[in-house]
Amino acid sequence: MRWDLPRNAPSDLKVEVTSNGHLWGTVPASGQGVVDRLGYGTHSIRFVDGRKGGYTSAYSTVTFHAGTWRCDSTITNANSIVQEWPVSEPVTAD
């Protein structure tokens, strides 16, 4: 599984993968990575900001279908695809 990083993504952005409602694992998003060892079935993925109070994207799902010699997949993106990561500016008092 591969992904494109949103513009302005923080350096500690992670990709979280869940399977059957349980956290399968978290990998650095900067690797635009490949998540290996996912079994057949449906998995949910989202971007997670490591900063306290940071933004978390909606889940997208990927389903791997068993095949004789290969694995077919179906991807359903979240309602809104994150192309630019929201930047949170600190609130300052004058």
Phi and psi in degrees as a GROMACS rama.xvg file:
@    title "Ramachandran Plot"
@    xaxis  label "Phi"
@    yaxis  label "Psi"
@TYPE xy
-127.389  160.401  ARG-2
-148.7  163.496  TRP-3
-102.616  138.735  ASP-4
-75.1735  139.075  LEU-5
-68.0241  152.079  PRO-6
-61.3345  147.23  ARG-7
64.0678  22.038  ASN-8
-66.5435  137.609  ALA-9
-68.1007  157.133  PRO-10
-65.7228  -23.0469  SER-11
-100.583  20.5879  ASP-12
-62.1977  136.448  LEU-13
-118.94  160.694  LYS-14
-114.765  124.453  VAL-15
-104.482  133.472  GLU-16
-120.87  128.14  VAL-17
-118.314  150.457  THR-18
-138.256  126.241  SER-19
53.9917  38.4878  ASN-20
77.826  4.04217  GLY-21
-117.894  145.152  HIS-22
-65.5974  118.504  LEU-23
-83.3852  -40.4496  TRP-24
169.409  169.576  GLY-25
-129.576  134.115  THR-26
-128.528  152.86  VAL-27
-62.5767  132.723  PRO-28
-72.5329  -24.2971  ALA-29
-62.7651  -23.1749  SER-30
-73.3672  -4.91019  GLY-31
43.4899  42.0018  GLN-32
-64.3952  177.744  GLY-33
-116.352  125.866  VAL-34
-99.1519  117.542  VAL-35
-102.77  167.651  ASP-36
70.4696  19.1201  ARG-37
-82.4223  132.106  LEU-38
-81.5559  178.649  GLY-39
-65.0002  151.076  TYR-40
122.613  -168.526  GLY-41
-104.392  133.661  THR-42
-127.046  150.177  HIS-43
-109.327  139.383  SER-44
-132.996  147.261  ILE-45
-156.107  158.679  ARG-46
-85.3898  139.863  PHE-47
-131.66  125.897  VAL-48
-81.864  127.073  ASP-49
-74.4232  -13.6934  GLY-50
-73.2792  147.844  ARG-51
-59.1771  127.753  LYS-52
73.9211  12.4854  GLY-53
-71.8797  162.589  GLY-54
-73.2007  144.896  TYR-55
-126.611  131.075  THR-56
-77.1953  166.944  SER-57
-71.4623  159.252  ALA-58
-75.7791  142.388  TYR-59
-111.978  159.689  SER-60
-121.462  148.715  THR-61
-131.786  133.336  VAL-62
-117.793  126.278  THR-63
-100.502  124.321  PHE-64
-102.903  132.704  HIS-65
-68.873  138.479  ALA-66
-134.086  169.593  GLY-67
-64.4062  -50.7304  THR-68
-119.909  -1.51649  TRP-69
-152.092  171.909  ARG-70
-115.417  116.673  CYS-71
-85.1049  151.754  ASP-72
-136.279  153.644  SER-73
-127.471  128.212  THR-74
-114.88  130.265  ILE-75
-117.706  108.464  THR-76
-74.2399  155.935  ASN-77
-61.437  164.749  ALA-78
-52.5265  -40.2554  ASN-79
-121.549  124.578  SER-80
-83.8518  129.859  ILE-81
-82.468  106.647  VAL-82
-98.6269  -27.3434  GLN-83
-131.096  124.817  GLU-84
-72.5333  132.542  TRP-85
-63.9984  133.402  PRO-86
-100.413  122.432  VAL-87
-97.0917  114.171  SER-88
-88.7373  137.861  GLU-89
-65.27  144.951  PRO-90
-83.0918  128.537  VAL-91
-119.138  143.992  THR-92
-103.112  137.124  ALA-93
